[in-house]
Amino acid sequence: MEEDDRSSPRVSPIQHPTAGIIKKIRLVNFLCHSHQEIEFGNYVNFITGQNGSGKSAILAALCIAFGCRAKGTQRASTLKKLIKNGASNAVIHVEIQNEGEDAFKPEKFGDLIIVERKIYESSSTITLKNHRGKIVSHGRADLREIVEHFNIDVENPCVIMNQFQSQDFLRSGNSKDQFTFFFKVTLLQQVSDLLESIYNEIKFADGIVEELEAAIRPIEKELKEIEVKIKATEHVEQISMQVQQLKKKLAWSWVYDVDRKLKVQSEKIEKLKSRIPFCQAKIDEQLHLIIWLTENWSKKKDEIACMLGKTSEAKQMKENLSWSLSLARKEELELELVCKSKTINIQKMEKQLRMLKQLMQDIQDQHVKNTQVIFVPLYG
């Protein structure tokens, strides 16, 4: 629907701010509508218009904005099919009043909550904004919290019932289907699902408790055994005193043992002190030897360096000679090739010369013959 859509709400004249009231919805490139915007009153709103004016589109857009899947709208199987043909994305913009005692996190959102859902070919995004248009969150969890806070159950037929659901309900004469409908709209289905989930969690918790009890039993048994042992040790204090006395005896025995070992070590030290002059003489002798060896090593090192320098020069000379030899060999090979080529050329030229000489001889012989024929006498 283009910007001149004719659907319009009939607003109640009584205005009273209440949290959870949908104030406005704006659709961009949604289904067949390029741009559609509707403002609602605080109470009952009647939206009228011709077929194709956007009434069902508004209902479907509200469902999608509040987290419903595309199949739940019965207008498309996937979200991307809700995008208008020729457009790259669709936008659903919903404004919710957030005033009064039941306001949702007014310190964050203020007096207005903006839910904006953008649908692309391969994905969709949810953006929650405050009354100033500033982004507060992008999470589905926050949207779910808002929906639960205001009790907006878009999958409940009593909250939102599209034309297809209305037709199915009116045509259905089956008591079972009617009870299923009643069970769902009265939130009993939701309570039943919640109870089933709680029951499963309780079963899981019972299993954990049984495992913990099984793990605790050996510990309880061990504690009982320890209690029995504690009761059996009534003379613990006397045993403790005996232990203290034994510790003191052990300490003194350790002192006596240390004194004995210290005396032995002192005797060894005295013996070692008496050997110090002899060891010092040996050390001095070894030091002189080390000095001589160091000086000799330095001389040898210099000689080796000199020899290495000469070796390097000889090596360089050898490399130069080798390179010159390789060049000479290369030139020799090239000259041999040139000589061979020249020899072949000379042989060819000699052959040609012989052929030319033979040709000249043949020409001369022919010329002589021709001359003799011309001067033959014409008489006789």
C-alpha positions as CSV (number, residue, x, y, z in Angstrom):
1,M,0.0,0.0,0.0
2,E,1.4,3.5,-0.9
3,E,1.4,6.6,1.3
4,D,-2.3,7.4,0.5
5,D,-3.6,4.2,2.3
6,R,-7.1,4.9,3.5
7,S,-7.3,2.6,6.6
8,S,-7.7,4.8,9.8
9,P,-8.5,4.1,13.4
10,R,-11.5,5.5,15.3
11,V,-9.9,6.8,18.5
12,S,-11.8,7.0,21.8
13,P,-12.1,10.6,23.0
14,I,-11.1,9.6,26.6
15,Q,-7.4,9.7,27.0
16,H,-5.6,8.2,30.1
17,P,-1.9,7.3,30.0
18,T,-1.4,3.6,30.7
19,A,1.7,1.5,30.2
20,G,1.5,-1.2,27.5
21,I,-0.7,0.7,25.1
22,I,0.4,0.6,21.4
23,K,0.5,4.2,20.3
24,K,1.8,4.0,16.8
25,I,2.9,1.5,14.1
26,R,4.8,2.3,10.9
27,L,5.4,-0.1,8.1
28,V,8.0,0.3,5.3
29,N,8.1,-2.1,2.4
30,F,6.1,-4.6,4.3
31,L,4.0,-7.0,2.2
32,C,2.5,-4.9,-0.5
33,H,2.8,-1.6,1.4
34,S,5.6,0.9,0.7
35,H,4.7,3.2,3.7
36,Q,1.9,2.9,6.1
37,E,1.6,4.7,9.5
38,I,-1.3,4.4,12.0
39,E,-1.7,6.1,15.4
40,F,-3.9,4.4,18.0
41,G,-5.9,5.7,20.9
42,N,-5.6,4.6,24.5
43,Y,-8.6,2.3,24.5
44,V,-10.5,0.5,21.8
45,N,-9.5,1.2,18.2
46,F,-11.5,0.2,15.1
47,I,-9.5,0.0,11.8
48,T,-11.6,0.1,8.7
49,G,-10.8,0.1,5.0
50,Q,-11.2,-1.7,1.8
51,N,-9.7,-5.0,0.9
52,G,-5.9,-4.5,0.5
53,S,-5.9,-1.3,2.5
54,G,-3.5,-2.9,5.1
55,K,-5.7,-4.1,8.0
56,S,-4.3,-7.6,8.0
57,A,-0.8,-6.2,7.4
58,I,-1.0,-4.2,10.6
59,L,-2.0,-7.3,12.6
60,A,0.8,-9.4,11.0
61,A,3.3,-6.7,11.6
62,L,2.4,-6.5,15.3
63,C,2.9,-10.3,15.6
64,I,6.3,-10.1,13.8
65,A,7.4,-7.0,15.9
66,F,6.7,-8.9,19.2
67,G,8.7,-12.0,18.2
68,C,6.2,-14.2,16.3
69,R,7.5,-16.4,13.6
70,A,6.5,-15.8,10.0
71,K,4.4,-19.0,9.9
72,G,2.4,-17.7,12.9
73,T,1.0,-14.9,10.8
74,Q,-0.3,-17.3,8.1
75,R,0.9,-14.7,5.5
76,A,4.3,-16.2,4.7
77,S,6.5,-19.2,5.4
78,T,9.7,-17.1,6.0
79,L,10.4,-13.6,7.0
80,K,12.0,-12.6,3.7
81,K,8.7,-13.3,2.0
82,L,7.2,-10.4,4.0
83,I,9.4,-7.9,2.1
84,K,7.7,-6.0,-0.6
85,N,8.6,-7.1,-4.1
86,G,11.5,-5.0,-5.5
87,A,12.7,-3.9,-2.0
88,S,15.8,-5.0,-0.2
89,N,14.4,-4.9,3.3
90,A,11.3,-4.2,5.4
91,V,10.9,-2.1,8.6
92,I,8.3,-2.5,11.3
93,H,8.3,0.4,13.8
94,V,6.0,0.1,16.9
95,E,5.7,2.6,19.8
96,I,4.5,1.4,23.2
97,Q,3.3,3.8,25.9
98,N,5.4,3.4,29.1
99,E,3.8,5.6,31.7
100,G,2.2,4.8,35.0
101,E,2.8,2.3,37.8
102,D,3.2,-0.7,35.4
103,A,5.9,1.0,33.3
104,F,8.7,-1.2,32.2
105,K,12.2,0.0,33.3
106,P,11.2,3.7,33.0
107,E,14.7,4.7,34.0
108,K,16.0,3.2,30.8
109,F,13.2,3.7,28.3
110,G,11.4,6.8,29.7
111,D,7.6,7.2,28.9
112,L,7.9,5.4,25.4
113,I,9.3,2.1,24.2
114,I,10.2,1.9,20.5
115,V,10.4,-1.6,19.0
116,E,11.9,-1.7,15.6
117,R,12.4,-4.8,13.6
118,K,14.2,-4.8,10.2
119,I,13.8,-7.8,7.9
120,Y,16.5,-8.6,5.3
121,E,16.8,-11.3,2.7
122,S,18.9,-13.6,4.9
123,S,18.4,-12.2,8.4
124,S,16.5,-9.8,10.7
125,T,17.3,-7.5,13.6
126,I,15.5,-6.2,16.6
127,T,16.2,-2.8,18.1
128,L,14.8,-1.4,21.3
129,K,14.9,2.4,21.7
130,N,13.8,4.8,24.5
131,H,11.5,7.8,24.1
132,R,14.3,9.9,22.6
133,G,15.0,7.4,19.9
134,K,18.3,6.3,21.5
135,I,19.2,2.6,21.2
136,V,18.9,0.7,24.5
137,S,19.2,-2.9,23.4
138,H,19.4,-5.3,20.4
139,G,18.5,-8.5,22.3
140,R,15.6,-10.8,21.8
141,A,15.7,-11.6,25.5
142,D,14.9,-7.9,26.3
143,L,12.0,-8.0,23.8
144,R,10.7,-11.2,25.4
145,E,10.9,-9.5,28.8
146,I,8.9,-6.5,27.6
147,V,6.3,-8.8,26.0
148,E,6.0,-10.9,29.2
149,H,5.8,-7.7,31.4
150,F,2.9,-6.3,29.4
151,N,1.4,-9.8,28.9
152,I,1.4,-9.5,25.1
153,D,0.9,-13.1,23.9
154,V,0.7,-12.8,20.1
155,E,0.2,-16.5,19.7
156,N,-2.9,-16.4,21.9
157,P,-6.1,-16.3,19.7
158,C,-7.8,-14.1,22.3
159,V,-5.0,-11.5,22.0
160,I,-4.6,-11.6,18.2
161,M,-6.9,-13.6,15.9
162,N,-6.4,-13.1,12.2
163,Q,-9.0,-13.8,9.6
164,F,-7.8,-17.3,8.9
165,Q,-8.0,-18.3,12.5
166,S,-11.5,-16.7,12.8
167,Q,-12.7,-18.7,9.8
168,D,-11.3,-21.9,11.2
169,F,-12.9,-21.2,14.6
170,L,-16.3,-20.4,13.1
171,R,-16.3,-23.5,10.9
172,S,-15.1,-25.8,13.6
173,G,-17.9,-27.7,15.3
174,N,-15.6,-30.2,16.9
175,S,-15.7,-30.1,20.7
176,K,-12.1,-31.2,20.9
177,D,-10.9,-28.3,18.7
178,Q,-13.1,-25.9,20.8
179,F,-11.6,-27.2,24.0
180,T,-8.1,-26.9,22.5
181,F,-8.9,-23.3,21.6
182,F,-10.3,-22.6,25.2
183,F,-7.3,-24.4,26.7
184,K,-4.9,-22.0,24.8
185,V,-6.7,-18.7,25.1
186,T,-7.2,-19.1,28.9
187,L,-3.4,-19.6,29.2
188,L,-4.0,-23.1,30.5
189,Q,-1.9,-24.5,27.7
190,Q,1.0,-22.2,28.7
191,V,0.5,-23.2,32.4
192,S,0.5,-26.9,31.3
193,D,3.7,-26.5,29.3
194,L,5.3,-24.6,32.3
195,L,4.2,-27.4,34.7
196,E,5.6,-30.0,32.3
197,S,8.9,-28.1,32.1
198,I,9.0,-27.8,35.9
199,Y,8.2,-31.6,36.3
200,N,11.1,-32.4,33.9
201,E,13.4,-30.1,35.9
202,I,12.3,-31.8,39.1
203,K,13.0,-35.2,37.7
204,F,16.4,-34.0,36.6
205,A,17.0,-32.5,40.1
206,D,15.9,-35.8,41.7
207,G,18.4,-37.7,39.6
208,I,21.1,-35.3,40.8
209,V,20.0,-35.7,44.4
210,E,20.2,-39.5,44.1
211,E,23.7,-39.2,42.7
212,L,24.8,-36.9,45.5
213,E,23.2,-39.2,48.1
214,A,25.1,-42.2,46.6
215,A,28.3,-40.2,46.7
216,I,27.7,-39.1,50.4
217,R,27.0,-42.6,51.7
218,P,30.7,-43.7,51.6
219,I,31.7,-40.5,53.3
220,E,29.1,-41.0,56.1
221,K,30.4,-44.5,56.6
222,E,33.9,-43.2,56.9
223,L,32.8,-40.5,59.4
224,K,31.2,-43.1,61.5
225,E,34.4,-45.1,61.5
226,I,36.4,-42.0,62.5
227,E,34.0,-41.3,65.4
228,V,34.5,-44.9,66.6
229,K,38.2,-44.4,66.5
230,I,38.0,-41.1,68.4
231,K,35.9,-42.7,71.1
232,A,38.5,-45.5,71.4
233,T,41.3,-43.0,72.0
234,E,40.3,-41.9,75.5
235,H,44.0,-41.6,76.6
236,V,44.9,-39.1,73.9
237,E,46.4,-36.6,76.3
238,Q,48.7,-39.1,77.9
239,I,49.8,-40.3,74.5
240,S,50.4,-36.7,73.6
241,M,52.7,-36.1,76.6
242,Q,54.7,-39.2,75.7
243,V,55.0,-37.9,72.2
244,Q,56.3,-34.6,73.5
245,Q,58.9,-36.4,75.7
246,L,60.0,-38.5,72.8
247,K,60.4,-35.4,70.6
248,K,62.6,-33.8,73.3
249,K,64.8,-36.9,73.5
250,L,65.0,-37.0,69.8
251,A,66.0,-33.4,69.7
252,W,68.8,-33.9,72.3
253,S,70.0,-37.0,70.5
254,W,70.2,-35.0,67.3
255,V,72.3,-32.3,69.2
256,Y,74.6,-35.0,70.5
257,D,75.0,-36.5,67.0
258,V,75.7,-33.0,65.6
259,D,78.4,-32.4,68.2
260,R,80.0,-35.7,67.4
261,K,80.0,-35.0,63.7
262,L,81.3,-31.4,64.3
263,K,84.3,-32.8,66.3
264,V,85.1,-35.2,63.4
265,Q,84.8,-32.4,60.9
266,S,87.0,-30.1,63.0
267,E,89.8,-32.8,63.0
268,K,89.5,-33.1,59.2
269,I,89.7,-29.3,58.9
270,E,93.0,-29.2,60.9
271,K,94.5,-31.9,58.7
272,L,93.5,-30.0,55.6
273,K,95.0,-26.8,57.1
274,S,98.3,-28.6,57.5
275,R,98.3,-29.4,53.8
276,I,97.7,-25.8,52.7
277,P,101.4,-24.9,52.1
278,F,102.0,-28.0,50.0
279,C,98.8,-27.3,48.0
280,Q,99.8,-23.6,47.6
281,A,103.2,-24.6,46.1
282,K,101.4,-26.9,43.7
283,I,99.0,-24.1,42.8
284,D,101.9,-21.7,42.1
285,E,103.6,-24.2,40.0
286,Q,100.5,-24.8,38.0
287,L,100.0,-21.0,37.6
288,H,103.5,-20.6,36.2
289,L,102.8,-23.4,33.8
290,I,99.5,-21.8,32.8
291,I,101.2,-18.5,32.1
292,W,103.9,-20.2,29.9
293,L,101.2,-22.1,28.1
294,T,99.2,-18.9,27.6
295,E,102.2,-17.1,26.1
296,N,103.1,-20.1,23.9
297,W,99.4,-20.3,22.8
298,S,99.4,-16.7,21.9
299,K,102.5,-17.1,19.7
300,K,101.1,-20.2,18.1
301,K,97.9,-18.4,17.5
302,D,99.7,-15.5,15.7
303,E,101.7,-18.0,13.6
304,I,98.4,-19.9,12.7
305,A,96.8,-16.6,11.8
306,C,99.8,-15.7,9.6
307,M,99.7,-19.2,8.0
308,L,96.0,-18.8,7.5
309,G,96.5,-15.5,5.7
310,K,99.1,-17.1,3.4
311,T,96.8,-20.0,2.9
312,S,94.0,-17.6,2.0
313,E,96.2,-15.8,-0.5
314,A,97.3,-19.1,-2.0
315,K,93.7,-20.3,-2.1
316,Q,92.7,-17.0,-3.9
317,M,95.6,-17.5,-6.3
318,K,94.5,-21.1,-6.9
319,E,91.0,-19.9,-7.5
320,N,92.2,-17.2,-10.0
321,L,94.4,-19.7,-11.8
322,S,91.5,-22.2,-11.9
323,W,89.3,-19.5,-13.3
324,S,91.9,-18.5,-15.9
325,L,92.4,-22.2,-16.8
326,S,88.7,-22.6,-17.2
327,L,88.6,-19.5,-19.4
328,A,91.6,-20.8,-21.5
329,R,89.9,-24.2,-21.9
330,K,86.7,-22.5,-22.9
331,E,88.6,-20.3,-25.4
332,E,90.5,-23.4,-26.6
333,L,87.2,-25.2,-27.2
334,E,85.8,-22.2,-28.9
335,L,88.9,-21.9,-31.2
336,E,88.7,-25.6,-31.9
337,L,85.1,-25.2,-32.9
338,V,86.1,-22.1,-35.1
339,C,89.0,-24.0,-36.6
340,K,86.9,-27.0,-37.3
341,S,84.3,-24.7,-38.9
342,K,87.0,-22.9,-40.9
343,T,88.5,-26.3,-42.0
344,I,85.1,-27.4,-43.2
345,N,84.6,-24.1,-45.0
346,I,88.0,-24.4,-46.7
347,Q,87.3,-28.0,-47.7
348,K,84.0,-26.8,-49.2
349,M,85.8,-23.9,-51.0
350,E,88.5,-26.2,-52.3
351,K,85.8,-28.5,-53.6
352,Q,84.1,-25.6,-55.3
353,L,87.4,-24.4,-56.7
354,R,88.1,-27.9,-58.2
355,M,84.6,-27.9,-59.7
356,L,85.1,-24.4,-61.1
357,K,88.5,-25.4,-62.6
358,Q,86.9,-28.5,-64.1
359,L,84.1,-26.3,-65.4
360,M,86.6,-23.8,-66.9
361,Q,88.5,-26.7,-68.5
362,D,85.3,-28.1,-70.0
363,I,84.4,-24.7,-71.3
364,Q,87.9,-24.2,-72.9
365,D,87.7,-27.7,-74.5
366,Q,84.3,-26.9,-75.8
367,H,85.6,-23.6,-77.1
368,V,88.5,-25.3,-78.9
369,K,86.2,-27.7,-80.5
370,N,83.9,-25.0,-81.6
371,T,86.8,-23.0,-83.1
372,Q,88.0,-26.0,-85.1
373,V,84.6,-26.6,-86.5
374,I,84.4,-23.0,-87.7
375,F,87.8,-23.1,-89.6
376,V,87.3,-26.3,-91.5
377,P,88.2,-25.8,-95.3
378,L,85.2,-25.5,-97.5
379,Y,86.7,-27.1,-100.5
380,G,87.3,-30.6,-101.7
